């Protein structure tokens, strides 16, 4: 059973295409990466989790600013 799940997972992974609408590629400098990793770690988040949190928070702030205009 475990082997079957692994093979099925492997086949499905190989067959899937990358959906460009669901993946974001961002470039950071080395000092930025170090800083963001440290902040993420201090707050108990992964780097990906920290990025998601930051983007969500910024979206809320920008939406409020837009309402005020």
PyMOL commands that set and color helices and strands:
alter all, ss='L'
color gray80, all
select helices_A, chain A and resi 2-15+30-42+47-68
alter helices_A, ss='H'
color red, helices_A
deselect
rebuild
show_as cartoon
